[in-house]
Amino acid sequence: MYKQILEGIKGVELYPILSLVIFVAFFIILGIWVVKARKSYINKMSRMPLEDDVTEERNNNDEKE
């Protein structure tokens, strides 16, 4: 049943090719970004989940004063 529906759509063979190209392009671009990203930025982002909210509040209060 599905095969008959898909056969009726003109240009349906382009959809899997297009989706594969988008998928591969995304991961190539992501890989290039990872290689070119600054070490300081990567280290900063990796430490973010481990930081205390208390430490951030203290820093914000110190900046206000």
CNS distance restraints for C-alpha pairs under 8 A (distance, minus, plus):
assign (resid   1 and name CA) (resid   5 and name CA) 6.52 0.50 0.50
assign (resid   2 and name CA) (resid   6 and name CA) 6.12 0.50 0.50
assign (resid   3 and name CA) (resid   7 and name CA) 6.04 0.50 0.50
assign (resid   4 and name CA) (resid   8 and name CA) 6.46 0.50 0.50
assign (resid   5 and name CA) (resid   9 and name CA) 7.02 0.50 0.50
assign (resid   6 and name CA) (resid  12 and name CA) 6.85 0.50 0.50
assign (resid   7 and name CA) (resid  12 and name CA) 7.55 0.50 0.50
assign (resid  11 and name CA) (resid  15 and name CA) 7.77 0.50 0.50
assign (resid  13 and name CA) (resid  17 and name CA) 7.22 0.50 0.50
assign (resid  14 and name CA) (resid  18 and name CA) 5.97 0.50 0.50
assign (resid  15 and name CA) (resid  19 and name CA) 6.08 0.50 0.50
assign (resid  16 and name CA) (resid  20 and name CA) 6.14 0.50 0.50
assign (resid  17 and name CA) (resid  21 and name CA) 6.24 0.50 0.50
assign (resid  18 and name CA) (resid  22 and name CA) 6.21 0.50 0.50
assign (resid  19 and name CA) (resid  23 and name CA) 6.09 0.50 0.50
assign (resid  20 and name CA) (resid  24 and name CA) 6.10 0.50 0.50
assign (resid  21 and name CA) (resid  25 and name CA) 5.95 0.50 0.50
assign (resid  22 and name CA) (resid  26 and name CA) 6.06 0.50 0.50
assign (resid  23 and name CA) (resid  27 and name CA) 6.57 0.50 0.50
assign (resid  24 and name CA) (resid  28 and name CA) 6.17 0.50 0.50
assign (resid  25 and name CA) (resid  29 and name CA) 6.07 0.50 0.50
assign (resid  26 and name CA) (resid  30 and name CA) 6.07 0.50 0.50
assign (resid  27 and name CA) (resid  31 and name CA) 5.95 0.50 0.50
assign (resid  28 and name CA) (resid  32 and name CA) 6.24 0.50 0.50
assign (resid  29 and name CA) (resid  33 and name CA) 6.21 0.50 0.50
assign (resid  30 and name CA) (resid  34 and name CA) 6.22 0.50 0.50
assign (resid  31 and name CA) (resid  35 and name CA) 6.29 0.50 0.50
assign (resid  32 and name CA) (resid  36 and name CA) 6.18 0.50 0.50
assign (resid  33 and name CA) (resid  37 and name CA) 5.76 0.50 0.50
assign (resid  37 and name CA) (resid  41 and name CA) 7.15 0.50 0.50
assign (resid  37 and name CA) (resid  42 and name CA) 7.14 0.50 0.50
assign (resid  38 and name CA) (resid  42 and name CA) 6.46 0.50 0.50
assign (resid  39 and name CA) (resid  43 and name CA) 6.09 0.50 0.50
assign (resid  40 and name CA) (resid  44 and name CA) 6.06 0.50 0.50
assign (resid  41 and name CA) (resid  45 and name CA) 6.18 0.50 0.50
assign (resid  42 and name CA) (resid  46 and name CA) 6.10 0.50 0.50
assign (resid  43 and name CA) (resid  47 and name CA) 6.27 0.50 0.50
assign (resid  44 and name CA) (resid  48 and name CA) 6.43 0.50 0.50
assign (resid  45 and name CA) (resid  49 and name CA) 7.98 0.50 0.50
assign (resid  47 and name CA) (resid  51 and name CA) 6.54 0.50 0.50
assign (resid  51 and name CA) (resid  55 and name CA) 7.23 0.50 0.50
assign (resid  51 and name CA) (resid  56 and name CA) 7.80 0.50 0.50
assign (resid  52 and name CA) (resid  56 and name CA) 6.61 0.50 0.50
assign (resid  53 and name CA) (resid  57 and name CA) 6.14 0.50 0.50
assign (resid  54 and name CA) (resid  58 and name CA) 6.19 0.50 0.50
assign (resid  55 and name CA) (resid  59 and name CA) 6.24 0.50 0.50
assign (resid  56 and name CA) (resid  60 and name CA) 6.15 0.50 0.50
assign (resid  57 and name CA) (resid  61 and name CA) 6.10 0.50 0.50
assign (resid  58 and name CA) (resid  62 and name CA) 6.10 0.50 0.50
assign (resid  59 and name CA) (resid  63 and name CA) 6.27 0.50 0.50
assign (resid  60 and name CA) (resid  64 and name CA) 6.40 0.50 0.50
assign (resid  61 and name CA) (resid  65 and name CA) 6.50 0.50 0.50
